[in-house]
Amino acid sequence: MTNSGLLDELRRTRFELVRNGRWHEADRLAGEAVAGGLEPGALAYLPGSPGPCRTSVFRAVQAANRGTGRAEAVASARHAEQVDDGTFWQAVTVLIHAGENALAHRRWTAATGVSRDVHDLLGGRIMVLRGDPRAAVRLLTRGVRPRLRVVAAAWLVQALTEAGELDRARAVLESARPVAEHPDSAELHFARGRLLLAEGRSAVALDEFLECGRLLAAWGVVNPAVLPWRSSAALAAADTGDLVLARICADKDLVAARRWGAPRGIGLALHASALARGDDVQLEEAITFLTAGEALRARHDLAQLLLARGEIGRARKHTRYLREAASCPQWTRAADALASRLLRKDGEAALSDQERRIALLARAGRSNREIAAELGLVLRTVEFHLTAVYRKMGVAGRPGLRRAFVPSA
């Protein structure tokens, strides 16, 4: 049997073991193959895989994929000697999956003897989690060796999406070429889904997340800390109105995330579950688990939910926090939009009954003269009241009034 044929047979055997829940046998098979000289990425989910790694670190990667034994995985990654690109890559990746972001950052900054592209890629990933997507973009736009180009493109798309640079993210994505059934392809599908979700194309985004999940299942990955595709699929499903699917995806991720124990996965699943259920208490809990940028997104969604419910005081508190914490134009604009909606709510509350009736008619497209005739007022009175409406609601003329919500009389 050729090497290619042997590898295919090993993959099929491992997949069957994983599918039947025989994780220890599957992991032992992969570990023995790696110890025998097989490339680590051949039998386990190792996106990028810049080189071989030691068996102890490889087992930590297996534990992260499986979603159990977090403490032991962190211990292996923490004490792994920095002897080559592969060991460094896997050790830092396991620390990130385990939610040990501060430790991963220290390990990254202290790294010596590591290839520049490996160092830059891992730094970009860390910077996104630290809420600094622009720093991540700077690191991820440098050249990398051919075998790292797909994962580099995927992580760059995510960083650009987080920074609100959707056009640049789209351009990067269009130039990326996935490799069929390869671990890096799952990263690319996930990045494409996040971009589509940011663009408001939720139905297509959902397809990308489901394909990402299919690929991960084939590699035996059940831990949402590796790629939170179910939580992201839940957000997309909720946007399309499929709340049943959204709840199923979010709840599965929450169970798996709690089993692994890393805060970020728990927070993402709580966020998705809360949006699927309209649960503001669960959203507030999610914020306490999430990293910087993701916490801002959850807080924005919480402010929107509270605003829709008419809980103006709480919505204003979270909007104020969002504005103060915003670290990129995307969230500054989001905070400004929420503040404008709050201003309009304040204006609506300040309208008199006469002003509200006039505002409703103007919003419906009636001219000032038609409003005067319908309400039995002189034209000048209508003009006077409309001026007051515009001022109180903070809008510019009828176009602004049409965009603002005005309660019925």
N, C-alpha and C positions, 0 to 999 in steps of 0.2 A: 504494500500500500504506500502511495506517495505521501510526502509530508503534508500536502494539502488535504489528501483524503483522510489521513490520520487525524488532523485537526478538526475536520468536519465531523468525524465520528465522535471525537471527544466532546465537541460542542453539543451534539445531539444527545449524548449520554448525560452530560451535565444538565441540559435543559429538562430532560425527563426526570432527573433526580429532584431538581428544584420544583418542578410542577407538582410532584408527588410529596413535597414537603420534606424531602430527605436532604436537608441543608448540609449536615455534617459530612455526608458522603460526597456531596457536590463540591464542597469546599476542599475536602481532602484530595479529590481528583484534580482540582485546579492547582492546589499547592504542590502536589507531586509533579505535575507537568511543568510548572515554573521551576521547581528545583532541578528538574531534568534538562533545563535549558530553553524551554519554550518561552516566548515573549509573554510578559504578564498580561498584556491586553488581549491575548488570544482567548482566554477562558474566564475573564472577569471584566466587569464594567470599569474600564480605566480610560476615561476621555483624555486624549492627548498622548499619553504614554510615551514620554520622550526617551525612555531607556529602561533597562531592567532594574529591579529593586530587590531588596533582601526579603527573604521569606517571611520574617516577622512583620514587616510593614505590609507586605502583600496580604497577610492574614487580617491586618487591621482594615485594609480596604474591603476585604470580603465581609467583615463584620459590619462595616458601614453600609454596604449594599444590602445586607440582610436585615439591618435595622435592629440588631441586638448586640449586647456586650460593649456598650459605649465606653465605659470606664477602662476596660482592657485595651480597646482600640486607641484611646487617647494615650494611655501609658506607652504603648508600642510606638506611636508616632512621636511622642515627646522624647523618648530615649533613643530614637533611631539615629545612627551616626550619619552625618552628612558626607557621604562618600561619592555620590554621583548624582546626575540629574534625575534619574528615575527614583531613587530613594527620597531625594528632597521633594520632588513633585508629589509623590504619594503621601509622604508624612504631612506636608502642609495641607493637602487636600483632605485628609482624614481629620485634621484639626478643624478645618472649616466646616466639614459635615457635622462635627461634634459640637459646633457652636463655640469653640475655643478661639474666637476671632482675635482677641488680644494676644494670645500665645502664638497664633499663626503669623500675626503681624511682626512680633518680635523675632520669630524664627526667620521670617523673610528679610527683615532689615539687617539681621546679623549674618546673612548667608555669605559665604566665600567659596570660590571655586565652582560656582554654578554658572551654566551658560546664560548669556544675557537674555535670550528669548524666553527661556524657562523662568527666569527671575521676573521679567516684565509681565508675562502672562499671569503668573500667580499673584503678582502685585496688583494687576488690574482687577482681578477677581476679589481680592481683599478690599480694595478701595471702594468697589461698588457696595460691599456689605457695610463699610464704614460710613456710607452716605456721601461719598465724594466721587460721583460718576465722571466728572470732568478730569480728575486726576487719573481715573481708570482709563479714560479715552486716550490720554497722552501716552500711557504705557502700552496700551493695546494696539496703537497704530504703528508701532515699529515693526520692522520685518522679522519674520520667523522662518524656521526651516520648513520644508514642504510638508512633513508629516504633522506639523502643528497648525497648519493654515485653517483647517475647518473649525477646530475648537477655538482658535484665535478669532475667526470671523464671528462665531456664535457669541462669544463673550463680549466682543466689541459691539455687536448689535444690541445686546442687553444693556451695556453701559450707555450707548447713545440713546436708547429708548428711555432709560432712567433720567438722562439729562434733558429729555424733551426734544432731542435732535432727530426727529422721525424721518426726515428726508435723507439724512446721511445714513441712518440705520438701514433704510430701504435700499440705498445704493450699495452698501456693503453686502447686504443679503443677496442681492441679485447677482453679485460676482462670486458668491460662495457655491461650491460644488459638493453636495453630500456624497458620502460613500455608502453604498447599500449595505444595510445590516451592521454597520460599524458603530461603535459607541459614540463617536463624534457626531453621527447623524442625529442621534437623540437630542444632543445639545442644540443642534441647528434647528430642529423642529420646535424645540421649546422656545428658542430665541425668536423664531418667526411668529409663534403664537403670542408671545408677549408684545411684539411690535403690532400685530394685527389687533390685539386687544386695546392697545393705546390709541390706535387709529379708529376705534369704534366699530371694527369689523368682527364682531364677536362670534358669529356663526362659523366663519372661516377659521378663526382662532381656535375654536373648540375642536375642529378637525385636526389641527396641528398638535394640540395637546394630547388628543387621543392616539395619534400616531406615535408621538413621543412615548406614551405609556405602553404601547404595543412593543416598541423596541426595547424598552427597559425590562419588560416582563420576559422577553426572550433572553436577556442577560441575567435574569434572576434578581433584579433590583426591586425591592419593595419599600425602601426607606425614602420618605419624602424629603429628607435632608439632602439627598443626592440631587434630585430634581423634583420640585414640588408640582408635578404636572397635574395631579388631581385637584389641588387647591386652585390652580390657575384655570383648569377646566370648569371648576365650580363657578368661578367669577364669570367666565364666558357664558356658561349655561344660564346663570341668573340674569345676565344681560339680555339673553334671547327669550327669557320668560319661562324657561324649563326649570322650575324651582325644585322639582322632584330629583332630576339628575344632579342639580347643584348640591342638594343636601346629601345625596348618596356619596358623591365625590368628596365633599368636605368632611363628612363623618368618617369615611375610610381613612383619609389622611390624618385626621385627628387621633384615631386609635393608633395608627402606626407611629405617628410623631410622639405621642406620649410614651409608647413603648421604648423608643430610642432615647428620648429625654432631652434632645437639643431644643433650646427655647425658640429658635426661628421657625422651625417646622410647626411647632405647636401654635405659634402666633399666626402663621399664614393660614393654617386650617381653621383656627377660630375666626379669623377675618372672613374667610369664604363662607363658613357656616352662618355667621352673623348676618351677612348680606342676604343669604338665601332665606333667612327667617325674619329679617327686619329686627334683629335683637341688638339694641344699643348697649346693653350690659355686657354682652359677649364681645362686642366691638371694643369697648373700653378695656376689657381683659386682654384682648389681642394686642393692643398697643404696648402693654407692659412686657410682652415677649419679643417684639419685633426689633429689627435693626433700624438704623436711622431713617433711610429713605422709605422703607416699607412701613414704618410707624407713621410717617407723614401721610402716606396714602390711606392708611386705615383711619387716621384722624380726619382727613378730608371727607371720607365716606361717612364717618360718624356725624360730622357737622351737617352734611347734606341730609342724612336721615332725620336728625333732630329738627332741622329747618322745615322739612316736609311735614313733620308732625306738629309744627307750631311751637316747639320748645325753644323759643328765641334766645333766652338767657344762656342755656347750655350750648346752643349752636354758636353764639357769639364768643363764648369762652374758648371753644376749640378752634374757631376761626382765628382768634387773636393769637393763640399758641402756634397755629400753623404759619401765620405770617411772620412771627418772630423767629421760628425755627427754619424757615425756608432757606435752602442753601443753593437753589438753582432757579432760573427763570420759570421753569415749569410750575413749581409750587408757589412761587410769588404770584404768578398769574391766577392760579387756582384760588389762592387766599383772597386776591382782589375780587374775583368773581363772586365768591361767597360773601365778602363784605358788601358788595353792591346789592346782592339779593337781600341781605339783612337790612340795608338802608331802605330798600323798597318796602320791606315788611314794616319798618318803622313808619314810613310814609303812609302806607295803607291804613295803619292804625290811627294816624293823625287826620285822615280825611273826614270832613263833615259828611252828613247824609247827602246833601246837595252836591258836594264835590264828587262823591262816589257815583251818584247817578250820572253826572256829566261825564266822568271818566269812563264809565262803562259804555256809554253811547259813542264817545269819541273812539274808544278802542274798537268798537264794532264797525267803524268806518263812516259814521255820520259827520256831516260838516257842521261847523258852528251854527250856521243859519238853521239847519235841520234840527239841531238839538234845541235851539231857542224856541222854534215853533212847537216841538213836541212837549217841552216842559213849560211852555207859556212864559218864557223869560225874554228879556230884551237881549240883543246880540252882545252888547257890551258886558252884561253880567256873565254870560257864558265864557267870554274871553277872559274875564277877570278870574273866574273859578278855575279854568283850565291852566292858567298861569300858576295859580296856587298849587294845583295838582302836580304839575311838572316839578315845581320847586320842592315840594314835600317828598315826592317819590324819587327825586334825583335822576330824572330821565330828561332826554332832549326831544321834545315834540311827540307827535303821534307815533313815529317808529319806535321810540323808546317805550312808549306806553303800551304798544302792542306786545313787546317782549316781556314786559313786567306782568306779574300776576295781580289782578285786581279782584278782590272777593265780591261775590254777588251781593246786591242790596238786600 
